Amino acid sequence: MDAEENLRAGDPIVRSQSDASSLGMAFVLESRPDGHRRFAFAGPRCLGVNGVTGQAAMADPALLFKMMLPEHRKVFDATEAQARLAEQSFDVEVAMRRADGEVRWHRFVALPRPQPDGVMLWDGLQIDVTDRREMAATLQEQRRRLEVAVEATSLGFWEWDIEAGRVNWSERNKEIYGLAPDAELTIPRYLELVHPDDVEKVLAAFRSARDKPAGGDYSLEHRIVTPSGELRWILAHARVATTEAGAARLVVGTSQDISQRKAEDERRALLMGELAHRAKNGIAVIMAIVTQTARGQETVEGFQELLMARLQAMANSQDLVTASGRGAVVLAKVIGQSVAPFGLSRFDIDPALSEVVLGGEMAAGMGLLLHEMATNAVKYGALSNRTGRVAVEFEDAGDGRAAFVWRETGGPEVATTNNPGFGTRLLKQVLRNQGGEVAFAFEPHGFRARTEFPIVR
């Protein structure tokens, strides 16, 4: 039975296509081994779809093919040839110029029916998909504009079509996660990028929104690890849409890289902790100053004068620390500022101390100690007469540490004492916490103290 007889016999596939002709034009395309093709059947919808009758399309084998734009004709031919070789169905969309000149998009879907004589019959349907494509293009343009608007705020845009099993990320979202623009995304791949300690938190936020009767929103901060190993913080906002039955259908959301903000928050917390620590240490030092100053003072005036001098020495040292931005301070500057009120001409300060750098807290305590030793030198030691001098000499203590020796000469003979002075007692609270230590000696020819401490490289 040849193709014409098949048609006259009322092939069931052709009948079903004719019954579905409201969707488009049902057709049977006859393709012979010699390359000759013709429409053996063109349904009644041919006129509405193509602007020509089915009889005309069957009478002129090339009529409908000539309507295809040249580049689309090549696509149709190649698709059909490949399907014929594999004896598989083909599905292709092409642009066609109707008889009235209008260009519209059409989808051809066909199933193969090989014949004994080598003829291939294609039972198919031609559907006008112009409106669908225009709607898709409009939606794509709207999506593009939405992505541009979102990304103008440094946000990445993403969506997860749960029903279709498809994940779409904007280029900005991929950039945030350290991915290439052409990277393929799946939910398992996304979860691989989430920091292991935050995966459950991310899933719990999604489930919470998903399980609401009409879907819901969720927002959370979580960490990711980019393919290069960089740790980043992400602020994610998302909305879960559900079907009428309550099943999760679509999730759309945005991502924002908040790593810098998190780093600033961490620095701020560290700074507040440091300020609290410094304030606590400062109060402890002041309490020690008040307590030690009160000992041995017989008058309020004497107590006030000595207390103010010591507090001023502490403030002067703090000025150096503040001027350095709370960073490192050169030891020679601390020494110079601490002993300046006592006459710099009577001090021999080793130039090597200009190469020694202290941390901020160590510098503040060091200034108070130096002031106290200078005060004692004026009262009891080398600076109590006109001929005495004080040498401050550098010593290398090795291992990231340094030392200086305070050496008094030319003053009155010193009596050995077992009663440590204020500076030594204060050292325990000011320098020892910073890794400093002091050793002193009351030698007959003059007081000597060696102070060792960590330095800043």
Residue pairs with C-beta under 8 A, 6 or more apart in sequence:
1 9
2 115
2 117
2 119
3 28
3 30
3 40
3 115
3 119
3 121
4 40
6 121
7 14
7 28
7 40
7 41
11 28
11 123
13 111
13 113
13 123
14 26
14 28
14 41
14 123
17 26
17 27
17 43
17 123
17 124
17 125
18 26
18 43
18 44
20 26
20 125
21 43
21 44
21 45
22 45
23 125
23 127
24 45
24 49
24 107
24 125
24 126
24 127
24 128
25 42
25 43
25 45
25 46
25 48
25 49
25 50
25 54
25 125
25 126
26 41
26 43
26 45
26 124
26 125
27 39
27 41
27 42
27 43
27 46
27 110
27 122
27 123
27 124
27 125
27 126
28 39
28 40
28 41
28 121
28 122
28 123
28 124
29 37
29 38
29 39
29 40
29 110
29 121
29 122
29 124
30 37
30 38
30 39
30 40
30 119
30 120
30 121
30 122
31 37
31 80
31 84
31 119
31 120
31 121
31 122
32 118
32 119
33 118
33 119
36 61
37 61
37 65
38 58
38 61
39 54
39 57
39 58
39 61
39 64
40 58
40 121
41 54
41 58
42 54
42 55
42 57
42 58
42 64
43 54
44 54
46 52
46 53
46 54
46 57
47 53
47 54
49 106
49 126
49 127
49 128
50 57
50 64
50 67
50 96
50 98
50 99
50 126
51 98
51 99
51 100
51 102
52 63
52 64
52 99
56 63
57 63
57 64
64 96
65 73
65 76
67 96
67 97
67 98
67 99
68 76
68 94
68 95
68 96
69 94
69 95
69 96
69 97
69 103
72 94
72 95
72 96
73 94
75 92
75 94
76 92
76 94
76 108
79 90
79 91
79 92
80 90
80 92
80 122
82 90
83 89
83 90
83 110
83 112
84 112
84 120
87 112
87 114
88 112
89 109
89 110
89 111
89 112
90 108
90 109
90 110
90 122
91 107
91 108
91 109
92 107
92 108
93 105
93 106
93 107
93 108
93 129
93 133
94 105
94 106
94 108
95 103
95 104
95 105
95 106
96 103
96 104
96 105
96 106
97 103
98 104
104 128
104 130
105 128
105 129
105 130
105 133
106 126
106 127
106 128
106 129
106 130
107 126
107 127
107 129
108 124
108 125
108 126
109 124
109 125
109 127
110 122
110 123
110 124
110 125
111 122
111 123
111 124
112 120
112 121
112 122
113 120
113 121
113 122
113 123
114 120
114 121
115 121
146 157
147 157
147 170
147 172
150 156
150 157
150 170
150 172
150 254
151 157
151 170
151 171
151 172
154 172
154 256
154 257
155 172
155 254
155 255
155 256
156 169
156 170
156 172
156 173
156 174
156 175
156 176
156 177
156 254
156 255
156 256
157 169
157 170
157 172
157 173
157 252
157 253
157 254
158 167
158 168
158 169
158 170
158 173
158 252
158 253
158 254
158 255
159 167
159 168
159 250
159 251
159 252
159 253
160 166
160 167
160 168
160 187
160 250
160 251
160 252
161 167
161 168
161 249
161 250
162 248
162 249
162 250
162 251
163 249
163 250
167 185
167 186
167 187
167 190
168 185
169 177
169 179
169 185
171 181
173 255
174 180
174 181
174 183
174 185
175 181
176 232
176 234
176 255
176 256
176 257
177 193
177 224
177 226
177 255
178 193
178 226
178 227
178 228
178 230
178 232
179 185
179 226
179 227
191 199
191 202
193 224
193 225
193 226
193 227
194 202
194 222
194 223
194 224
194 225
195 222
195 223
195 224
195 225
195 231
197 223
198 222
198 223
201 220
201 222
202 220
202 222
202 236
205 218
205 219
205 220
206 218
206 238
206 240
206 251
208 216
208 218
209 215
209 216
209 217
209 218
209 238
209 239
209 240
210 216
210 240
210 242
210 248
212 240
213 246
214 242
214 246
215 239
215 240
215 241
215 242
215 248
216 239
216 240
217 237
217 238
217 239
217 240
218 236
218 237
218 238
218 240
219 235
219 236
219 237
219 238
220 235
220 236
221 233
221 234
221 235
221 236
221 258
221 262
222 233
222 234
222 236
223 231
223 232
223 233
223 234
224 231
224 232
224 233
224 234
225 231
225 232
226 232
231 259
232 257
232 259
233 257
233 258
233 259
233 261
233 262
234 255
234 256
234 257
234 258
235 255
235 256
235 258
236 253
236 254
236 255
236 256
237 253
237 254
238 251
238 252
238 253
238 254
239 251
239 252
239 253
240 248
240 250
240 251
241 248
241 249
241 250
241 251
241 252
242 248
242 249
243 249
278 361
281 361
281 433
284 429
285 314
285 365
285 368
285 426
285 429
285 430
286 311
286 314
288 425
288 426
288 429
289 307
289 310
289 311
289 314
289 368
289 426
290 307
292 422
292 425
292 426
293 303
293 306
293 307
293 310
293 422
294 303
297 303
297 306
309 371
309 375
310 368
310 371
310 372
313 338
313 367
313 368
313 370
313 371
313 372
314 364
314 367
314 368
314 371
316 337
316 338
316 367
316 371
317 334
317 337
317 338
317 363
317 364
317 365
317 366
317 367
317 368
318 364
318 367
319 337
320 329
320 333
320 334
320 337
320 363
320 367
321 329
321 360
321 361
321 363
321 364
324 360
326 360
327 360
328 357
328 358
328 359
328 360
328 456
329 357
329 358
329 359
329 360
329 363
330 354
330 356
330 357
330 358
331 353
331 354
331 356
331 357
331 358
331 363
331 366
331 402
331 404
332 349
332 351
332 353
332 354
332 356
334 358
334 363
334 366
334 367
334 370
335 347
335 349
335 353
335 370
335 392
335 404
336 344
336 349
337 367
338 366
338 367
338 370
338 371
338 374
339 347
339 370
339 371
339 374
339 390
341 374
342 374
342 375
342 377
342 378
342 383
343 383
346 382
346 383
346 388
346 389
346 390
347 389
347 390
347 391
347 392
348 389
348 390
348 391
348 392
349 392
350 391
350 392
350 393
350 394
350 404
352 394
353 392
353 394
353 404
356 394
356 402
356 404
356 455
357 455
357 456
357 457
358 366
358 453
358 455
358 456
359 434
359 454
359 456
361 433
361 434
362 431
362 434
362 435
362 436
362 453
362 454
364 430
365 427
365 430
365 431
365 434
365 436
366 431
366 436
366 451
366 453
368 423
368 426
368 430
369 423
369 426
369 427
369 430
369 431
369 438
369 451
370 406
372 421
372 422
372 423
372 426
373 406
373 423
373 447
373 449
374 383
374 390
376 421
376 423
376 447
377 383
377 384
377 388
377 390
377 408
377 411
377 447
378 384
380 412
380 414
380 447
381 388
381 408
381 411
381 412
381 414
381 446
381 447
382 388
382 389
382 390
382 408
382 409
382 410
382 411
382 446
382 447
383 390
383 408
383 411
384 411
384 412
385 410
385 411
385 412
387 410
388 408
388 409
388 410
388 411
388 446
389 408
389 409
389 410
390 406
390 407
390 408
390 409
391 405
391 406
391 407
391 409
392 404
392 405
392 406
392 407
393 404
393 405
393 407
394 402
394 403
394 404
395 402
395 403
395 404
395 405
395 450
395 452
396 402
396 403
397 403
397 452
400 454
400 455
400 457
401 435
401 452
401 453
401 454
401 455
402 452
402 453
402 455
403 450
403 451
403 452
403 453
404 450
404 451
405 448
405 449
405 450
405 451
406 447
406 448
406 449
406 450
406 451
407 446
407 448
408 446
408 447
408 448
409 445
409 446
410 446
411 446
411 447
413 444
413 445
414 442
414 443
414 444
414 445
414 446
414 447
415 442
416 442
417 442
420 440
424 438
424 440
427 436
427 437
427 438
431 437
431 438
431 451
431 453
434 453
434 454
435 453
435 454
436 451
436 452
436 453
436 454
437 451
437 452
437 453
438 449
438 450
438 451
438 452
439 449
439 450
440 447
440 448
440 449
440 450
441 447
441 448
441 449
